[in-house]
Amino acid sequence: MDSDSKVFVAGHRGLVGSAIIRNLEKKSYKNVYWISRDNCDLRNKERVDAYFRQAKPEYVFLAAAKVGGILANRDYPAEFIYDNLMIQTNIIDAAYRNGVKKLLFLGSSCIYPKFPKIPITEDQLMTSPLEESNSAYAIAKITGMRMCQAYKEQYGLNAISLMPTNLYGINDNFDLENSHVLPAMIRKFHEAEEKVTLWGDGSAMREFLHVDDLAEACYVCMQKYEDDEHINVGTGEDVTIKELAETVAKVVGNKSIEWDTSKPNGTPRKVLNVDKIKSLGWEPKISLEEGIESTYEWYKENLL
């Protein structure tokens, strides 16, 4: 993939897709394409096929997905499995049928078991049960990864799969009903007058990666990674939700924190082994506090 290649980014308005576009534009890529949902609903096979026939992209970043936090995954499992299966199935199949040179599929670290060995290596996939609260989303992402492998095996489609850890950054979703933990925390701390109530007891541990670091990992893998097996992308380090809350409080403004232990913690601990991605020469560059600061600035400038 070079600066003149025709590149299609599916999910250009989302957290990941917009970061990939920013990354490619900084690298002076001249032919980066995307399409709005009004013009092409990616869940509609006929429209996706027509778009690929017309645009003829050479490289595809499949970042389009229906995503959300614990509450959204619990309340809308049908939408999470249907929308994601339709989007990824249509794009992967259209990529094969229209001669795409390489496709990069983005999954999620929620594909791994609820109680994995830490750090989580790629070979732990499907070794024990998933976290129940987001199993519909996880199963959809596992299916997309397996579809990439199947199309590579049977048809020769050059498709790779990346499994990123928890992401945050510019263009994140700050809706308190369906966002992930970090953007939800930023909004709660910003809006609270004195006290912030958070789910669980704060003991669960999570790994957080700034989306601009992921975008660079996607670029590196598009250039260098060819294996059938998916590849983890993260920092390789985690913090407790309590530590995360204290960092957000420091950035946004100190407020007292109350833990609602009647609500779930989710998976007790989740941090990825990232030896494979680091062997390609990639390293995360944005620290958690630095990333939260820039994300909060973007939130204030764009959403208030």
N, C-alpha and C positions, 0 to 999 in steps of 0.2 A: 504494500500500500504506500503510494507516494503522494505528493501534494497535488497532483493532477487527477488522482483517482476519483471516481464517482462513489461517494459514501452516503448511505442512507442511515439516519439515526431515528429509530422507532421509539417514540416516547419523548419527543424533544422538549415538551413543556414540563416534564417531571424533574425531580431532584437529580437523577442520574443522567438522563438524556441531555438535559441542559448543560450539565458539567462536561459531558463528552464533547458537545458542540463547542463550548468555550475552549476546551483543550485543543481541539483540532484547528480552531480559528487562530489561536496563539501560535500554532505551528505552521500557519499560512496555507492550510488546505483550502483549495479554491472551489471545490465541487461537493459541498456538504448539503445534503437534502433532508427535508422532513416534510410531513404533511399533517394538516390539522384534522381533528376528529370530524369536523363538519364536512370535510371533503372525502374522508376515507375512514370509516369506522373499522378499526383493525380486527374487530370480532366478525366482520362480514367477509367471507372468503372471496366472493365475486369481486368486491371492491379492491381487496388486497391484490388479487391476481391481476386486475386491470392496471393498478398502479405500478406493479413490478414490470408488466409488459411495456408500459409507457416510459417509465423512468430508467429501466435497465441499470440498476445500481451494481457496482462491482464488489462493494464491501458493505456489510450490514452490521450495525450495533443494535441488538434487540434488547432495548432498555424499557420498552413499554410494558406496563403491568398494573394490575389493581393491587394496591398495597394499603396497609393500615396497621394499627396497634392491636393490643390484646382485646380491647372492647369491640372494635370493628370485626376482627377475625372471629370472635365468639358469636356476634349477632348476625353476621352475613356470610356464613360459610358457603352457601350456594353461589352467591355472586363471586366470591373469591376463587372458587374452583372453576366455575363456568367461564368467566371473563378471561382468566389467565390461560386456561386450556385453549380457548378459541384464538386469542391473540397470537400465542406462540406457535400453535399448529399452523395457522394460516401463513405466517411469515416464514417459518422454516420451510414449508412446502413450496411456497412461491419462490424462495431463494434458490432452491434446487431446480425448479422448472424454468427459471430464467437465467441460469448460468452464473449466479453469484460466485465470486472467487473465494470469499471467506465470510463466515458469519460468526459473530460473537454473541452468545446467549448469556444473559445475566440472571442468575438464580438468587439464592439466599442461604445464609447459614442455618436457617430454621429447618433445612432438609435433614439435619443431623438428629440423632436420638435425644430424648429428653434428659437422659443421664449418661452423657458421653464420657470417655476418658479424656482428661485435659492435659495438654492442648488437643483440640480436635483435628485429627488427620483425615485426609480425603478418604481413606479406606474404611472409615467408620460408618459410611453411608449404609442405611438399612440394616444395621446390626442389632437394633432393639427399637422399641416403640418411640413414636414421635411425641412431642408436646401436644396435648389434646387441643389446646386453645387455638392453635394455628395450623392444625393438620391438613385442612382443606387447601390452604395456600401452599404448604410444604409439598403435598402430593402433586399439585399442579407443577411446581418447579422441578421436582424429581422427574416427572413425565417429560418436561421440556428438555432436560438434560439427556434423558434416554433417547428422545426423538432425535436429537443432534447426533448421538452415537449411531443410531440405526440408519439415518440418512447418509452418514459418512461410510458406514460399513456396506450398505447396499448400493448406494448411488454415487459415492465418492464426493459428496458435499463436504467441503472443508469447513467444519463447524467445531467450535470450541465452547466450553462452558466455564464461567467464572462464578464462584460462590462468595460474595462479599459478606462481611460482618455487618453489624448495625451501622447505618449511615446517617449523616446529618450534614447540613450546610445550606448554601444559597438555594432558594426555591423549594425549601422543605415545606411540608404540610403542618401548619400550626393549629389545625382544628382540634379542639379538645375531645371531640367524640371519636375521631378515627385516626389521629396522628400517632407517631411513635413516641417513646418515652422522652427523648431529649428535647425535641421541639415543643412537646406538650409542657415540659418542665419550664422551658424558657418563657412561654406565654403565661403560665400560672404564676411564676415569680414576678413577672412584669406587672400583671394585673392585680396581684394581691396587695392589700393595704398593710397587713401585719403578719398573717399566718398563711402557710401553704399546706394543704393536705395532699399527701401522696399515697399511692396504692402500695400495699404490702408492708414489710417491716424494714426495707432498705438493705437486706442482707444479700439479695441476689446480685450476682456479678455479671457484668456485661463489658464487651469490647466495643469501642466506637471508632469509626474511621471517617475522616472528612471526605466528602464526595469528590473534591478536587484531587485527592490522592487516589481514589478509586479510578477516576477518569484517566489518570496517567497510567495506572495499572492496566486498564483496558487497552490503551494505546500500545504499551509494551507487549502485551499478549497478542494483539492483532499482528504485530510485527514479528514476534519470536516464538509464540507457543503453538504447537501443532498436535499435542497428544490427545488421545481419546478421553482420558480421565479428566474430570473437572479439576479446577485449581482454586484453592482458597485465597481470599484477599482480605487482609486485616492488618492490625498492628502487632498482633501476638501478645498484647498486654490487655488486662482488664481492670476494672474498678468496681467497687460495690455501688449500688444505686444510691446509697447514703453518701458516698464520696462524690458521686456525680451531682447530687442535689446540693451539696456544700459548694462545689465548684460553680454551679449555675448561680447560686445565691451570691457568691463572691463577685461574679461578673455583673449580674443584673441588679443586685441590691439585697443586702442581708434581710431576710425575713425568718420568722420562726417556722419550724417544720414539724408537722404532725403526721404520723404514719397510721393509715387505716388498715389494720391487720385483718379485717374481714374480707379484704380484696386479695386476689392472687398475686404471688410473686412472679409466676411464670417459671421457666427453666431456672434451676438454682445457679448454674454457672455455664457460661458459654464463651470460650476464647479459642481462636483458631491457631493451628500450626500453619505458619506461612513460609516454611522453608522453601517450598517449590517456587513460589512467586519471587522470593528474594534471590533465588539462584539465577533468575533472568536479569538481575541487576536493578530491580525495583525496590525502593524503600519508602515508607510513609514519611512525609516531611512536616506535616502540620500537627502540632501538639494539641491535646484535648482543650486546654484552657484557651489557647490561641484560636482554635476553631470555634469554640463557643462564643468568644468575643466577636469574631467577624460575622458569625451567624446572627447574633443578637443585633449588631449594627444593621445588617441587611433587613432583619425583621422590623426594626424601628423605622427605617427609611422607606420600606415598601409596603408594609401591611398595617401601619397605624394611621 
